Amino acid sequence: MRIHHLRLENYRGVDFLEIDFPADGVTIIEGDNEVGKSSIPEAIDLLLTERDDANKRSVKAVKPVHQDVGTVVEIELSSGRYHFRYRKRWHRERETSLEILTPAKSQLTGREAHDRVRAILEETLDEGLWRALRLRQGTTIEQASFAGGSLGRALDLAAGGTASGGNEDDLWGRITTEYERYWTPTGQMKAERKEAATAVAESVERVADLEEVLRSLEDDAKKVARLTEHDQTLAQKQAANNHELAGLLAQSDAISAQRNEVDRLGAQRDTAQANLRLAQAENERRAELVRRLHDANETVVSNNAQITAAVPTQAQAAQQLADVERDVTAAQATLAEAETAHRRAVADSDYRRQQIETDQLSERHQRVVAAREDQAAARATVETSLVDDDLVQRIETAHLERATAEAAATSGAATVDVEALSAIQIEIDGQPVALAAGDQHRIEVGGSAQVVLPGTISMVVKAGTGAQDLAERLRRAEADFAAACEQGAVAGLAEARKVALARNDAAGALVRLEKSIAQDLRDLTAELLAQKVDSLTQRVAAYSNGRSAEPPLPADFDAAQALAAQGERARQAAQDHLDRLSRDLTVATENVHRVEQGGVAARARLEQADKAFSEATAALEVARQERNDDTVAEGYMAAERAMGACLEALTIAETSLAAADPGAVEDRRSNAEAVETRLANERHTNETSIRDLRARLHLRGEEGLAGKLDIEKSTLLQRQMEHEQLEGRAVAARVLNDTFATRRAEAQQRYEAPFREHIEQLGRLVFGPTLEIELDADLSIARRTLDGISLDFDQLSIGAQEQLGMISRLACASIVASEGGAPVIFDDALGWSDPGRLAAMAAVIALAGRHGQILVLTCTPERYSDVGNATVIQLPTGSIATAETRR
Amino acid sequence: MTRHFLSVDAQARFTADRIEAITSIGRLAEAEGCSFVVVSGDVFESNQVERLVVVRSLEAMKATPDVVFYLLPGNHDPLDATSIFGSKTFRDHCPPNVITLEGGAEIPAADGITIVSAPWPNKRPLTDLVTAAVAPLPTDGTLRVVVGHGAVDTLSPNPNDPALIRLADVEAALADGRIHYVALGDRHSTTSVGTTGRVWYAGAPEPTDYREADPGHALVVDLSHESVSVVPHRIGRWEFQHRQFDLAGRPDCDGVQQFLEAIVDKPRTIVKLTLVGQLSLADMDHLERTLDDASYLLGALERWERHSELVVLPADNEFADLGLSGFALDALEDLQALGRSDNDGAQAARDALALLYRLAATV
């Protein structure tokens, strides 16, 4: 669309305004505030959309205040292949007129004209785009809204795709609306569908419940039939059982009669048994009396025999006692002899031992005496010796010092070596020395030495002071040695050593002797030892003198000891023999005593037996007088016979009773009675069950369950169909929605790239060569990247937002310009830009202006002063104006 | 008797007409001078029917007090512990001219005529009840009507059912002159059984289902030892019709329309349509409207069948007319390709196309 000419009359504050627009390029409309700049786009919209008779607030609002005049808007524009002039007058003398210039000239008025323009615009103008390309005063930072798809459509077309129009967008809206009827934004089932499914499930459950109830009723009916049948079976059983019970009761009566007979016979038997017991008792008593008499007699006889038999036994016992007593006396004598012999043997043994002891003690005593004498000699040696070990040590030391000093004196002295050249006699220190020819002689000079060649010379040789000191040491050493020897009264070292050795030997003998004495004395003194020897010697002599010659003394101690042991054994044997005989004696004594006592007891028993015999004889006599023995025996036998008869009768009766098997009859009868009770109970239970079931069935039968089930099944079918249809629609809606959504996204991706590139191309003029942008799904700018720094659109400065908003519109406009497009309108924009950016934006606007119509409305013309090739229209401040055009 | 396909008012009409059929039978008996009416079982749909059904039915029979109705318990309403004939509602509302046939001794029903009945004691009897009831009857000159229920062996598809009525036995008894007419129930279609002309199923007096061959009658029987005449009288007012149509285009749709328009008593006609074939969206749209219109008039129109074999596939030009372009055109072509394929999603794609058509056509 291109706007060529505009004319306003009585539009808001504008009385009259007429503008010619160049078809392409930038048109800057300058004017102060409130001269009607913003009215220009508004008036164009009003003309294109509102009928002349519209009564809307937006129409009323443009009427000048306090003036009763008609508002006129007239424009000349081209859109697609159409070029026309269009005019409307509102409020007064309303009119609409249209003059189409191309492609075919025609003129229309009124409603017809309005509809025609709508049709033309519908065909040729993207109204969404027309609005999107506008940047309005006061909303400078808003991004172009391409959400309606206008830009997308235009871009799609520009990118070579097939055009899709408003139809498609509407359709897409309907599809999403349809989709949203069944699906939530997250693709879940909507409540309506869940409810439908739930309703089906509920119906299914209710149908199942009702069917279950009906089935249970049917089961109950079957149960009633079964129970009824069972009851009949029970009744038959009951009859059969009653019959059997009657028979058993008859049998039971017969058995009772038999049992009575058995009881009677049993009583008879009891009586017979009592009689028998009495007769038997009497019989036994009589036998007892007879036996007792017999026994008494026996006792008397046996006692007499015992007494007679005991007499030799007594004599024998007495004899035995006497024998034992004699043996005892003999044994006692033997023992005494043995003891005497034993004591003598022991004494002999002691004697021989004391003899030995006496010898030993006397020997010890003699050794002690000898040792005492040796001790005295040794002590004398020690006490007289003057040389002890210390003195020896001193003499040795002095001897060594002397020898050392001698050696030192000899070596330290001066030497004179004399060699005889011919035999010569010389004197040395007055001593003549003969020397043969060739002899050599050395003279040691201690202090001084005088060598005389007799007759010739006398020569004194003197040693130095060192030699004199050595000589002095030697003299002192000799003196010490002499003193030590004198103290020990010895001649020299050898003697001193000998004397000291003798002394030490004597001292050792002293110790040895002391020990020997102690050994021999032990705990005694020498005197006590001597006394002991004396007393022992006397005692031995006394025993020897006092002892009889016979038997002779044993030869030695060992023989004596052997004899003593032998005596002891003989004594012990005699003692043992005596002990045994003593025990025999006790036994024999007791035996005699016992035999005597037996005799006394036997006599006492005999007395008793005699008495018992007399009593038994008397008792039997009394009894026989009352009833004799035969009578008693006969009564007993009669009672036995009566008892036998009774038992026989009883056995026959009992056998008969047992044959009737009363236990079995009784068991069967009680069983039959139990069966009767059981059957009665069972029938009662059965009848109760039947009654209860019938009552329940009648009650439930009134509920009309079949009808309810029928209705419920119908409801279920209905709900299932509705649910299926609903699900089918839901699936169809989803498939449709998904297919469209996929294709739509693809299309958007297709035209997004060229749009972005175009924005970047224009934007780089303002922001520099590193500018990159990202677009949202609705083609608005999401992010800007500059020098590698990315910022969301919202984070950008207001100026940058405004600039990008303008650039995106310009980019869009120039892309779609070739397909017709629409004018870009900026109303008082760029209020937030610095001068540098303003200049750059001016270049952008100028560049975009080559491919489209751009209308810039501004009250600050200097903002756009850098836009080259712009047509500037200045709106006058007055109310009636024809805008001046200046190029 | 509730039918899911019936609307609320149609259901009410149907229920009322079923009761009305009883009244009609009474009136017919009066008009024809019948001695009595026998109902051969399944008087009620179940022993558990609603009380109102029992009350209304008995009230309908009470309307003709001189006509005696003999009611036989059948397999639907057997004489077990749940029997509706023993229910309090039935006993409380049973008029003097209604008698339940409970078997046992034959009942003198009119001058020289007795009724021999073979009621069902439960839902699954194990014997031929009719033969059992007939067996002890003597040939003594009594004119006997046997009232029985169940399938006859010559007509039954299940020869192993022990309860089947053995037609040979029945016909032998007829030949012996021990019995003279056998009124059977169970089949909903009016049927003469065998060759004697004395054994009949009267059929349902009011149709209840599509499968019934010739329902809706009451039989008027003129009976003597020597002769019998049986005349069916139309009682039922409803009709069940099941039709299948092969659809390939508009003319076939028109055929459906003509069939529906030709139905005379539309409010009492229940139609089930099985539709097979393939239609364009526009034709389907047209058909839907036709069926919608018919459903307003008919007692019921069952048009939904599970696994319907009617495929709706839009003709290519149908969408061309919509003039879609851009991404919408691409999406349309995707759906058309899928819809024409044998893929799993083909049906869903066709449904989606139909939806698209609807949405786009109203833009």
Interface residues (C-beta under 8 A of the other chain):
Chain A: R153 D156 G161 T162 A163 S164 G165 N167 E168 D170 L171 W172 R174 I175 E178 L214 L217 E218 D220 A221 K222 V224 A225 L693 R694 L697 H698 R700 G701 E702 E703 G704 L705 A706 G707 K708 L709 D710 I711 K713 S714 T715 L716 L717 Q718 M721 G728 R729 V731 A732 A733 V735 L736 T739 F740 T742 R743 R744 E746 A747
Chain B: M1 T2 R3 H4 L6 E45 S46 N47 Q48 V49 E50 R51 L52 V53 D80 A81 T82 I84 G86 S87 K88 T89 P121 N122 K123 W304 G323 L324 S325 G326 F327 A328 L329 D330 A331 D334 L335 G345 A348 A349 D351 A352 A354 L355 L356 L359 A360 T362 V363
